[in-house]
Amino acid sequence: MTSNAHVEDGILSDFNATREQFFIPEGVIYLNGNSLGPMPRGTEAALSDFLHNEWGTELIRGWNTKDWFNQSNTLGNRLARLIGAEPDTVVVGDTLSIKVFQAVASALAMRPERRIILSDSGNFPTDLYMAEGLIKLKDKGIELRTPDPEAVEEHITEDVAVVMVTEVDYRTGRIHNMKRLIEKAHGVGAVVVWDLAHSAGAIPVDLAGCNADFAVGCTYKYLNAGPGGPAFIYVAPRHIDTVEPALSGWHGHAAPFAFDLGYRPAGNIEKMRIGTPPVAAFKILSVSLDIWDQVSMQDVRDASIDLSETFIREVEARCTQLQLASPRDPLQRGSQVSFAFEHGYACMQALIDRGVIGDFRAPDIMRFGFTPLFIGKSDVLAAVDILEDIMTSETWRNEKFHRKSLVT
Ligand SMILES: *Cc1c(COP(=O)(O)O)cnc(C)c1O
């Protein structure tokens, strides 16, 4: 494996060192950190410490003595660097679907006279579903428009209240141009909500520099906080004073322990908190962020491009039945690479059977994530060897690889 150690932004990114900090089972090449990041080795000790020295012994006192109450903000501030957010603009908690709802509701309330939410047909379905639910609830004839991703910018017109887009397409990895899209939206007075599910920890993001309004994302993908790990929400400093938190829970109240009968939002980003957060999951996120603290996002991006370019070159040379479904220009795609293959589902099952774990997205997309934190070039080459063998021997035809599981 090559060493990518060099200094940037005062951070020495050493991917040989980060790699040692993850537990990857023997015989597994894990190319699915884009769906669920692997477990940092420090998780076991951190959770054990939490059980024995926090929850077990401190009980309810832990909210104060172990600072559980402030973790939504503390972790938000630690995560902020990865997405180019200013201090005190990010809180962590709840799930991404809920944070999407919350951000879009807050954004809509800023443009009460407008009736259009603009998204695109490449967005992750839950984002669209949450917008549909919100529209129904508001019962004001709001319309959700979903043009092709390539046509979003031309659909940003003066009747659009909110543009709700996922920066990196979950299927193809195609990247929306954040700065240009925000400029266009602001030019017609629309508010923009970014879903960073496939950006945070995958590509450098500059929310402050792009003049973003709202952003949301999850921590169980590239940020390795474990299944069900909490989501995050960002609100631009210029909006925090006035934004209305549509989900007005007690943890977002100005004085949660006054137990007032009426809701009064906190005067800062805490207003986007809702209810009691998942403190055990916070512990895992904190361990993962200890690893993230050791790398710069630009180094991660450079190393990821190097890995994905190698993968594409090798697959195209050796597995000609597979068609690249991601943008060819690495600057136009996130850190995942997708190939279309008619029998992609069975082929992915055959790969997983041999220890190469990627995933499948209907109708025919085989998806592979390249995360330098725990993947090296030798892994990429070994994965292509196995893929080539499966394609040449056509082992994907085996009936056992055609059975569908509940989760793909
Ligand atoms: C993964 C993902 C989600 C998942 O939402 P959850 O509430 O965490 O299940 C939502 N949106 C996008 C764009 C995603 O990639």
The ligand as a Gaussian input file, in Angstrom:
#p B3LYP/6-31G(d) Opt

LIG

0 1
 C      -28.862000       7.651000       3.212000
 C      -29.734000       8.787000       2.848000
 C      -30.875000       9.080000       3.607000
 C      -31.293000       8.195000       4.744000
 O      -32.136000       8.815000       5.671000
 P      -32.337000       8.144000       7.104000
 O      -33.374000       8.928000       7.760000
 O      -31.019000       8.180000       7.798000
 O      -32.738000       6.722000       6.875000
 C      -31.602000      10.208000       3.259000
 N      -31.244000      10.980000       2.208000
 C      -30.158000      10.708000       1.457000
 C      -29.791000      11.590000       0.315000
 C      -29.381000       9.585000       1.741000
 O      -28.324000       9.285000       0.985000

